[in-house]
């Protein structure tokens, strides 16, 4: 679990503001659901034989009333619960988004934390592949706005549950015939969740996985048409993708289209930064009237790690730093700082004492474009000295105190934003 320190806030804010602007341009509205939900919601929603439910949930009994609660490991189940509880689908289909912390008790490693953040979108009540395509196009637009170019889209179709059952049978038969080549994890999953075996990263099992029966052979006409419809829309918009028949996702609620965006930068191992798909049965499973759904979630820490590499460092915390002859000048300095803020400037007022020299050192470190100086002489004359901190020549001007803000704004310097 990470502390997000002040130096990282610029990056987080830039990402959050870009997300908010892109999702709004597609008509998605924000929803905020609780971080704690009843444990049963995740057992039913995510599936009892998934990694998340089997070994990664922070679950506990509420000592005050005996309720079984869990810190949310993801947000799709909670959003669907809220949509059912508040009858949102009665108003028509919903395009929703959320952001916030999620919790999974995983083994920490690069890009894998126990508290991490997601930005997620859920589109509820839309049946066709057009909404699947919309979600993928929205992601592509977001990467573009952020200036991230090394992300690749992988898609697959998981078909419908009857199709998966037939495939599962074929898979179990195939894997049982090769049981001696399975690792312990795979043996454990052989009958509970054989599909997840295909997701194994164990090099010793790759050729076995390669030759395993593929789900696409078991898809019916409607599932095929949905998948082909999606591909046609992506091609129409020139969005490059790869069909990855081994893409199965780690949550049980998916059917038909699933997708992941994988980072492909050369200096680091590939990492999935975003994953999602359709979940047409989830609303009914969680007690609502049957309706289709599709969504995805972005791992914020993983995206910020990539973003950091392409963004110039920003560390300015203010536009103006007020240097003054403390403590005699406190009253005048407070007046001046408030007056500058009245004009929309971000101002750091030097607090406490200290020589002019040490105050100027702080002014430089703050990244401010200007220092406004109130020395003894200035105060006696009702003047302020304005120093440009960004120019090597250190140009400066003396103006009446009441005109300081106008002077700074007129000289149109590049403020920190
Ligand atoms: P997920 O694939 O479990 O899907 O998570 C989505 C993304 O969250 C991952 O691709 C990854 O970037 C990030 N993530 C997951 N676990 C961690 C972790 N321990 N540390 C850092 N980042 C992590 C879901 O959560 C689904 N609810 C997505 C969805 C929404 N499907 C439909 N609607």
Boltz pocket constraint, residues with backbone or C-beta under 6 A from the ligand:
constraints:
  - pocket:
      binder: B
      contacts: [[A, 73], [A, 74], [A, 75], [A, 76], [A, 104], [A, 106], [A, 111], [A, 112], [A, 113], [A, 114], [A, 115], [A, 116], [A, 117], [A, 118], [A, 120], [A, 121], [A, 122], [A, 250], [A, 251], [A, 272], [A, 273], [A, 274], [A, 275], [A, 276], [A, 277], [A, 279], [A, 294], [A, 295], [A, 296], [A, 297], [A, 298], [A, 299], [A, 300], [A, 301], [A, 302]]
      max_distance: 6.0
